[in-house]
């Protein structure tokens, strides 16, 4: 049993800087939890408190049902993989991987068997005699993983382990990490600022901002049902479009009005947006939910505009345009679409996929009720 439970955990550094504020998170046994957020949101501080490298100012941390606030790091049975690998430069790969077992006074034969088995699993069995300076970044990352795996810990902690790898290697290693978790079935807590890593790796993701938890849920739930504007804007590439405007009720229908444009909202949102009638709100819509609309197509929820920038990306083309009402929109279209800067276009908004947020950087999602 390796459930990790943080209850009302707060960390305040010298000078009154609040890094983590009243955090409560439950990571289930064998779960892969990803903590994601911008730099400075408290992600790494959480890992360090779980590992015992930082002490919480308030709250409790439990691993496997045991409160570990006063337990030293070496006795918590966790393994941490750092961003910079933290390998001993004077030791060979074998010695790096064997070090923690040697400190535990594990019999030499067991150490050898554990290191060789783990090295084979990670495809680094041919590197055991080398020192870190003779390894590539990807190879060092595998060694750092191997050093953690041989300990057979209750919990793996990952602190942005892929951030120093090039783009292609990052994708490959990400897939290997996921396969590794499926094989080992060990509780993992993974910290990153990369939304792609969060979406692809996590059983659940915990989105943080300025020391506060914003939302904890499975990746697609967070993507499709963001609890507030911060979460909606943080996940997604290109990011969600946000249009500032207001709500108008007409004949029992709800309309979003901004910049001379009028968008009819779905009937199932009428009751939720009615309290905002005449007030300011923000409409959010993801680029993939805005489509190029032929002139002879639908007229409802169609906006005219002019293309400002075209960004071909291979699998899609991102188009930045300005509507006739002065609203800025980014849309994702077919990579072979015949479109260029300066073109006059019409776009259709899929209002079944829009979100209505309260004003402000962290305005709540009114569409969720």
LUMSE-389800 format. One record per residue (C-alpha): residue number from 1; residue in one letter; x, y, z. Coordinates in Angstrom, 1 decimal, decimal comma. Layout:
% LUMSE-389800
{NUM; "A"; {X; Y; Z}},
...
% end
This chain:
% LUMSE-389800
{1; "X"; {0,0; 0,0; 0,0}},
{2; "X"; {1,6; 3,3; -1,1}},
{3; "X"; {-1,1; 5,9; -1,0}},
{4; "X"; {0,3; 9,4; -0,5}},
{5; "X"; {-1,9; 11,8; 1,4}},
{6; "X"; {-1,3; 15,5; 1,9}},
{7; "X"; {-3,8; 17,2; 4,2}},
{8; "X"; {-3,9; 21,0; 4,6}},
{9; "X"; {-0,2; 21,3; 3,8}},
{10; "X"; {1,3; 24,8; 3,7}},
{11; "X"; {4,9; 25,9; 3,1}},
{12; "X"; {6,0; 29,4; 4,0}},
{13; "X"; {9,6; 30,3; 3,3}},
{14; "X"; {11,6; 33,1; 4,9}},
{15; "X"; {10,2; 36,5; 4,2}},
{16; "X"; {6,7; 35,3; 4,3}},
{17; "X"; {6,7; 33,8; 0,8}},
{18; "X"; {3,9; 31,2; 0,6}},
{19; "X"; {5,0; 28,5; -1,8}},
{20; "X"; {2,2; 26,0; -1,1}},
{21; "X"; {-1,1; 27,1; 0,5}},
{22; "X"; {-3,5; 24,7; 2,3}},
{23; "X"; {-2,9; 21,8; -0,1}},
{24; "X"; {-4,9; 18,7; 0,2}},
{25; "X"; {-4,2; 15,9; -2,3}},
{26; "X"; {-4,7; 12,2; -2,2}},
{27; "X"; {-2,6; 10,1; -4,6}},
{28; "X"; {-3,9; 6,5; -4,8}},
{29; "X"; {-1,8; 3,4; -4,6}},
{30; "X"; {-0,2; 2,7; -8,1}},
{31; "X"; {-1,5; 6,0; -9,5}},
{32; "X"; {0,5; 8,2; -11,8}},
{33; "X"; {-0,3; 11,7; -10,6}},
{34; "X"; {1,1; 14,7; -12,5}},
{35; "X"; {1,4; 18,1; -10,8}},
{36; "X"; {1,4; 20,8; -13,5}},
{37; "X"; {1,6; 24,5; -13,5}},
{38; "X"; {3,8; 27,5; -14,3}},
{39; "X"; {7,2; 28,2; -12,8}},
{40; "X"; {7,0; 29,3; -9,2}},
{41; "X"; {3,6; 27,7; -8,5}},
{42; "X"; {4,9; 25,4; -5,8}},
{43; "X"; {5,3; 22,1; -7,7}},
{44; "X"; {8,8; 21,2; -6,8}},
{45; "X"; {8,3; 22,3; -3,2}},
{46; "X"; {5,5; 19,7; -2,9}},
{47; "X"; {7,9; 17,0; -4,1}},
{48; "X"; {10,6; 18,1; -1,8}},
{49; "X"; {8,2; 18,0; 1,2}},
{50; "X"; {7,1; 14,5; 0,3}},
{51; "X"; {10,7; 13,4; 0,0}},
{52; "X"; {11,6; 15,0; 3,3}},
{53; "X"; {14,0; 17,6; 1,8}},
{54; "X"; {11,7; 20,4; 3,0}},
{55; "X"; {9,5; 20,5; 6,1}},
{56; "X"; {5,9; 21,7; 5,8}},
{57; "X"; {5,0; 24,8; 7,8}},
{58; "X"; {1,6; 23,3; 8,6}},
{59; "X"; {-0,4; 20,1; 7,7}},
{60; "X"; {0,5; 16,4; 7,5}},
{61; "X"; {2,0; 14,2; 4,9}},
{62; "X"; {1,4; 10,4; 5,0}},
{63; "X"; {2,9; 7,7; 2,9}},
{64; "X"; {1,4; 4,2; 3,0}},
{65; "X"; {-0,8; 5,2; 5,9}},
{66; "X"; {2,1; 6,5; 8,0}},
{67; "X"; {2,6; 10,2; 8,8}},
{68; "X"; {6,1; 11,1; 7,8}},
{69; "X"; {6,4; 14,7; 8,9}},
{70; "X"; {9,2; 13,8; 11,3}},
{71; "X"; {10,6; 10,8; 9,4}},
{72; "X"; {14,0; 11,5; 7,8}},
{73; "X"; {14,3; 11,2; 4,0}},
{74; "X"; {16,2; 7,9; 4,0}},
{75; "X"; {13,4; 6,2; 6,0}},
{76; "X"; {10,5; 7,3; 3,8}},
{77; "X"; {11,0; 4,7; 1,1}},
{78; "X"; {10,7; 7,1; -1,8}},
{79; "X"; {13,0; 7,6; -4,8}},
{80; "X"; {13,4; 11,0; -6,5}},
{81; "X"; {14,6; 11,6; -10,0}},
{82; "X"; {15,9; 15,1; -10,4}},
{83; "X"; {15,8; 17,5; -13,4}},
{84; "X"; {19,6; 17,6; -13,6}},
{85; "X"; {20,0; 13,8; -13,1}},
{86; "X"; {22,2; 14,3; -9,9}},
{87; "X"; {24,6; 11,5; -10,9}},
{88; "X"; {27,9; 11,0; -9,1}},
{89; "X"; {30,5; 12,1; -11,7}},
{90; "X"; {33,3; 10,0; -10,3}},
{91; "X"; {31,3; 6,8; -10,3}},
{92; "X"; {30,5; 4,5; -13,2}},
{93; "X"; {26,9; 3,8; -14,2}},
{94; "X"; {27,0; 0,5; -12,3}},
{95; "X"; {28,3; 2,3; -9,2}},
{96; "X"; {25,7; 5,0; -9,5}},
{97; "X"; {22,9; 2,5; -9,7}},
{98; "X"; {24,2; 0,3; -7,0}},
{99; "X"; {25,0; 3,1; -4,5}},
{100; "X"; {21,8; 3,1; -2,5}},
{101; "X"; {21,7; -0,6; -2,2}},
{102; "X"; {25,3; -0,6; -1,0}},
{103; "X"; {24,5; 1,9; 1,7}},
{104; "X"; {21,7; -0,4; 2,8}},
{105; "X"; {24,3; -3,2; 3,1}},
{106; "X"; {22,5; -5,3; 0,5}},
{107; "X"; {24,4; -8,5; -0,3}},
{108; "X"; {26,7; -8,0; -3,3}},
{109; "X"; {25,0; -10,7; -5,4}},
{110; "X"; {21,6; -9,1; -4,9}},
{111; "X"; {23,0; -5,7; -5,9}},
{112; "X"; {24,5; -7,2; -9,1}},
{113; "X"; {21,3; -8,9; -10,0}},
{114; "X"; {19,2; -5,9; -9,4}},
{115; "X"; {21,4; -3,5; -11,3}},
{116; "X"; {21,8; -5,8; -14,3}},
{117; "X"; {18,0; -6,5; -14,5}},
{118; "X"; {17,2; -2,8; -14,3}},
{119; "X"; {19,8; -1,9; -16,8}},
{120; "X"; {18,4; -4,4; -19,2}},
{121; "X"; {14,9; -3,1; -18,7}},
{122; "X"; {16,1; 0,4; -19,6}},
{123; "X"; {18,4; -0,6; -22,4}},
{124; "X"; {21,6; 0,6; -20,8}},
{125; "X"; {23,3; -2,7; -20,0}},
{126; "X"; {26,1; -1,8; -22,4}},
{127; "X"; {26,8; 1,4; -20,4}},
{128; "X"; {27,5; 0,0; -17,0}},
{129; "X"; {31,2; 0,7; -17,2}},
{130; "X"; {31,0; 4,3; -18,3}},
{131; "X"; {31,0; 7,5; -16,3}},
{132; "X"; {28,3; 10,2; -16,6}},
{133; "X"; {30,5; 12,5; -18,7}},
{134; "X"; {30,7; 9,9; -21,4}},
{135; "X"; {26,9; 9,6; -21,7}},
{136; "X"; {24,3; 11,6; -23,7}},
{137; "X"; {21,5; 13,4; -22,0}},
{138; "X"; {19,1; 10,6; -22,7}},
{139; "X"; {21,5; 8,0; -21,4}},
{140; "X"; {22,0; 10,0; -18,2}},
{141; "X"; {18,3; 10,2; -17,7}},
{142; "X"; {18,0; 6,4; -18,0}},
{143; "X"; {20,7; 6,0; -15,5}},
{144; "X"; {18,9; 8,3; -13,1}},
{145; "X"; {15,7; 6,3; -13,6}},
{146; "X"; {17,6; 3,1; -13,1}},
{147; "X"; {19,2; 4,3; -9,8}},
{148; "X"; {15,6; 5,0; -8,5}},
{149; "X"; {14,2; 1,7; -9,8}},
{150; "X"; {16,8; -0,6; -8,2}},
{151; "X"; {15,7; 0,7; -4,8}},
{152; "X"; {12,2; -0,7; -5,3}},
{153; "X"; {10,6; 2,2; -3,5}},
{154; "X"; {7,0; 2,7; -2,4}},
{155; "X"; {6,8; 6,0; -4,3}},
{156; "X"; {8,7; 7,5; -7,3}},
{157; "X"; {9,0; 11,3; -7,4}},
{158; "X"; {9,9; 13,0; -10,7}},
{159; "X"; {11,0; 16,6; -10,8}},
{160; "X"; {10,8; 17,7; -14,5}},
{161; "X"; {13,0; 14,8; -15,6}},
{162; "X"; {12,6; 15,4; -19,3}},
{163; "X"; {13,2; 19,1; -19,4}},
{164; "X"; {16,9; 18,8; -20,4}},
{165; "X"; {16,2; 16,5; -23,4}},
{166; "X"; {15,7; 17,5; -27,0}},
{167; "X"; {12,2; 17,5; -28,4}},
{168; "X"; {12,5; 14,1; -30,2}},
{169; "X"; {14,1; 12,3; -27,2}},
{170; "X"; {11,5; 13,9; -24,9}},
{171; "X"; {8,7; 12,2; -26,8}},
{172; "X"; {10,5; 8,9; -26,8}},
{173; "X"; {11,3; 8,9; -23,2}},
{174; "X"; {7,8; 10,0; -22,2}},
{175; "X"; {6,5; 6,9; -23,8}},
{176; "X"; {9,1; 4,8; -22,1}},
{177; "X"; {8,1; 6,3; -18,7}},
{178; "X"; {4,5; 5,5; -19,3}},
{179; "X"; {5,3; 1,9; -20,2}},
{180; "X"; {7,6; 1,6; -17,2}},
{181; "X"; {4,8; 2,7; -14,9}},
{182; "X"; {2,5; 0,1; -16,4}},
{183; "X"; {5,1; -2,6; -15,8}},
{184; "X"; {6,2; -1,6; -12,3}},
{185; "X"; {2,7; -0,4; -11,0}},
{186; "X"; {4,3; 1,9; -8,4}},
{187; "X"; {2,9; 5,1; -7,1}},
{188; "X"; {4,3; 8,0; -9,1}},
{189; "X"; {4,2; 11,7; -8,6}},
{190; "X"; {5,5; 13,7; -11,5}},
{191; "X"; {6,1; 17,5; -11,6}},
{192; "X"; {6,2; 19,4; -14,9}},
{193; "X"; {5,3; 22,7; -16,5}},
{194; "X"; {4,8; 20,9; -19,8}},
{195; "X"; {1,1; 20,4; -20,5}},
{196; "X"; {1,8; 17,7; -23,1}},
{197; "X"; {3,6; 15,6; -20,5}},
{198; "X"; {0,7; 16,2; -18,1}},
{199; "X"; {-2,0; 15,1; -20,6}},
{200; "X"; {-0,1; 12,0; -21,8}},
{201; "X"; {1,4; 10,7; -18,6}},
{202; "X"; {-1,1; 11,3; -15,8}},
{203; "X"; {-3,9; 9,1; -14,6}},
{204; "X"; {-5,0; 12,4; -13,0}},
{205; "X"; {-3,5; 15,8; -13,2}},
{206; "X"; {-3,3; 18,5; -10,5}},
{207; "X"; {-3,2; 22,0; -11,9}},
{208; "X"; {-1,6; 24,6; -9,6}},
{209; "X"; {-1,1; 28,3; -9,7}},
{210; "X"; {0,6; 30,5; -7,1}},
{211; "X"; {0,6; 27,7; -4,5}},
{212; "X"; {-3,0; 26,9; -4,8}},
{213; "X"; {-4,7; 23,8; -6,3}},
{214; "X"; {-7,0; 24,8; -9,2}},
{215; "X"; {-8,3; 21,5; -10,3}},
{216; "X"; {-7,6; 17,8; -9,9}},
{217; "X"; {-9,2; 15,4; -12,4}},
{218; "X"; {-8,3; 13,0; -15,2}},
{219; "X"; {-6,6; 14,8; -18,2}},
{220; "X"; {-9,5; 14,9; -20,6}},
{221; "X"; {-11,9; 16,1; -17,9}},
{222; "X"; {-9,6; 19,0; -17,1}},
{223; "X"; {-9,3; 19,7; -20,8}},
{224; "X"; {-13,0; 19,5; -21,6}},
{225; "X"; {-14,4; 20,8; -18,3}},
{226; "X"; {-11,9; 23,4; -16,9}},
{227; "X"; {-13,1; 24,7; -13,6}},
{228; "X"; {-11,9; 28,2; -14,2}},
{229; "X"; {-10,2; 30,5; -16,8}},
{230; "X"; {-6,7; 29,8; -15,6}},
{231; "X"; {-7,0; 26,0; -16,1}},
{232; "X"; {-8,7; 26,6; -19,5}},
{233; "X"; {-5,9; 28,8; -20,7}},
{234; "X"; {-3,0; 26,7; -19,3}},
{235; "X"; {-3,9; 23,5; -21,0}},
{236; "X"; {-4,1; 23,4; -24,8}},
{237; "X"; {-1,9; 24,3; -27,7}},
{238; "X"; {-2,6; 26,7; -29,2}},
{239; "X"; {-4,4; 28,0; -26,0}},
{240; "X"; {-8,1; 28,6; -25,7}},
{241; "X"; {-9,5; 31,8; -27,2}},
{242; "X"; {-10,9; 34,2; -24,7}},
{243; "X"; {-13,4; 36,9; -25,8}},
{244; "X"; {-14,6; 39,5; -23,4}},
{245; "X"; {-18,2; 40,6; -23,7}},
{246; "X"; {-21,6; 40,3; -22,0}},
{247; "X"; {-24,7; 38,2; -21,8}},
{248; "X"; {-28,1; 39,4; -23,2}},
{249; "X"; {-31,3; 37,5; -22,7}},
{250; "X"; {-33,9; 37,8; -25,6}},
{251; "X"; {-37,1; 35,8; -25,7}},
{252; "X"; {-35,8; 33,2; -23,4}},
{253; "X"; {-32,6; 32,7; -25,4}},
{254; "X"; {-29,1; 33,6; -24,2}},
{255; "X"; {-26,7; 35,5; -26,4}},
{256; "X"; {-23,0; 36,4; -25,9}},
{257; "X"; {-22,4; 39,8; -27,3}},
{258; "X"; {-19,0; 41,4; -28,0}},
{259; "X"; {-17,5; 43,7; -30,6}},
{260; "X"; {-20,6; 43,9; -32,6}},
{261; "X"; {-20,8; 40,1; -32,8}},
{262; "X"; {-23,7; 38,1; -31,4}},
{263; "X"; {-23,4; 34,4; -30,5}},
{264; "X"; {-26,4; 32,3; -29,6}},
{265; "X"; {-25,6; 30,0; -26,6}},
{266; "X"; {-27,0; 26,5; -26,3}},
{267; "X"; {-30,3; 26,1; -24,5}},
{268; "X"; {-28,8; 24,0; -21,7}},
{269; "X"; {-26,7; 26,9; -20,6}},
{270; "X"; {-29,6; 29,5; -20,4}},
{271; "X"; {-30,3; 28,8; -16,7}},
{272; "X"; {-26,6; 29,1; -15,8}},
{273; "X"; {-25,9; 32,4; -17,6}},
{274; "X"; {-29,2; 34,1; -16,8}},
{275; "X"; {-27,8; 35,6; -13,5}},
{276; "X"; {-25,2; 37,4; -15,7}},
{277; "X"; {-27,8; 39,0; -18,0}},
{278; "X"; {-26,5; 42,6; -18,7}},
{279; "X"; {-23,2; 41,8; -17,0}},
{280; "X"; {-19,6; 41,1; -18,2}},
{281; "X"; {-18,4; 37,6; -18,9}},
{282; "X"; {-15,7; 35,9; -20,9}},
{283; "X"; {-16,4; 33,4; -23,7}},
{284; "X"; {-13,8; 30,7; -24,1}},
{285; "X"; {-13,5; 28,5; -27,2}},
{286; "X"; {-10,7; 26,2; -28,2}},
{287; "X"; {-9,1; 26,7; -31,7}},
{288; "X"; {-10,2; 23,3; -32,8}},
{289; "X"; {-13,8; 24,2; -32,1}},
{290; "X"; {-13,8; 27,1; -34,6}},
{291; "X"; {-14,0; 26,2; -38,2}},
{292; "X"; {-13,7; 27,9; -41,6}},
{293; "X"; {-17,3; 28,5; -42,8}},
{294; "X"; {-18,0; 28,8; -46,6}},
{295; "X"; {-19,9; 32,0; -47,5}},
{296; "X"; {-22,9; 29,8; -48,5}},
{297; "X"; {-22,9; 27,9; -45,2}},
{298; "X"; {-24,7; 28,5; -41,9}},
{299; "X"; {-25,4; 32,0; -40,8}},
{300; "X"; {-25,9; 31,4; -37,1}},
{301; "X"; {-22,8; 31,9; -34,9}},
{302; "X"; {-20,8; 32,8; -38,0}},
{303; "X"; {-18,3; 35,6; -37,7}},
{304; "X"; {-16,6; 37,4; -40,6}},
{305; "X"; {-12,9; 38,4; -40,3}},
{306; "X"; {-9,5; 38,8; -41,9}},
{307; "X"; {-6,6; 36,5; -41,7}},
{308; "X"; {-3,5; 38,1; -40,1}},
{309; "X"; {-1,1; 35,2; -39,7}},
{310; "X"; {-0,9; 31,6; -41,1}},
{311; "X"; {1,3; 29,1; -39,2}},
{312; "X"; {1,7; 25,7; -41,0}},
{313; "X"; {2,7; 23,0; -38,5}},
{314; "X"; {2,5; 19,9; -40,6}},
{315; "X"; {-0,4; 18,1; -39,0}},
{316; "X"; {-2,5; 21,2; -38,8}},
{317; "X"; {-2,4; 24,9; -39,7}},
{318; "X"; {-3,0; 27,6; -37,1}},
{319; "X"; {-4,7; 30,7; -38,4}},
{320; "X"; {-4,7; 34,0; -36,4}},
{321; "X"; {-7,5; 36,3; -37,5}},
{322; "X"; {-9,3; 39,4; -36,5}},
{323; "X"; {-13,1; 39,5; -36,7}},
{324; "X"; {-15,1; 42,4; -38,2}},
{325; "X"; {-15,9; 43,4; -34,6}},
{326; "X"; {-12,2; 43,6; -33,7}},
{327; "X"; {-12,0; 40,2; -31,8}},
{328; "X"; {-8,9; 38,2; -32,0}},
{329; "X"; {-9,3; 34,5; -32,8}},
{330; "X"; {-6,9; 31,6; -33,3}},
{331; "X"; {-8,3; 28,6; -35,2}},
{332; "X"; {-6,8; 25,2; -36,2}},
{333; "X"; {-7,6; 24,1; -39,7}},
{334; "X"; {-6,6; 21,3; -42,2}},
{335; "X"; {-2,9; 21,6; -43,1}},
{336; "X"; {-3,8; 21,7; -46,8}},
{337; "X"; {-6,4; 24,5; -46,5}},
{338; "X"; {-5,9; 27,1; -49,2}},
{339; "X"; {-5,6; 30,2; -47,0}},
{340; "X"; {-3,2; 33,1; -46,7}},
{341; "X"; {-2,7; 36,3; -44,8}},
{342; "X"; {-5,1; 39,0; -45,9}},
{343; "X"; {-7,9; 36,6; -46,9}},
{344; "X"; {-11,4; 37,6; -45,9}},
{345; "X"; {-13,0; 34,6; -44,2}},
{346; "X"; {-16,0; 33,5; -42,2}},
{347; "X"; {-15,7; 31,2; -39,3}},
{348; "X"; {-18,3; 29,1; -37,4}},
{349; "X"; {-18,1; 28,7; -33,6}},
{350; "X"; {-19,3; 25,3; -32,2}},
{351; "X"; {-21,3; 26,7; -29,3}},
{352; "X"; {-21,7; 23,2; -27,9}},
{353; "X"; {-18,0; 23,4; -27,0}},
{354; "X"; {-17,8; 27,0; -25,6}},
{355; "X"; {-17,3; 28,0; -22,0}},
{356; "X"; {-18,6; 31,1; -20,2}},
{357; "X"; {-16,3; 32,4; -17,5}},
{358; "X"; {-16,7; 35,0; -14,9}},
{359; "X"; {-14,4; 38,0; -15,4}},
{360; "X"; {-10,9; 37,9; -14,0}},
{361; "X"; {-7,8; 35,8; -14,5}},
{362; "X"; {-9,2; 32,9; -12,4}},
{363; "X"; {-12,9; 33,5; -13,2}},
{364; "X"; {-15,0; 30,4; -12,5}},
{365; "X"; {-16,6; 28,4; -15,4}},
{366; "X"; {-20,3; 29,4; -15,3}},
{367; "X"; {-21,0; 26,7; -18,0}},
{368; "X"; {-20,4; 24,0; -15,4}},
{369; "X"; {-23,1; 25,2; -13,1}},
% end
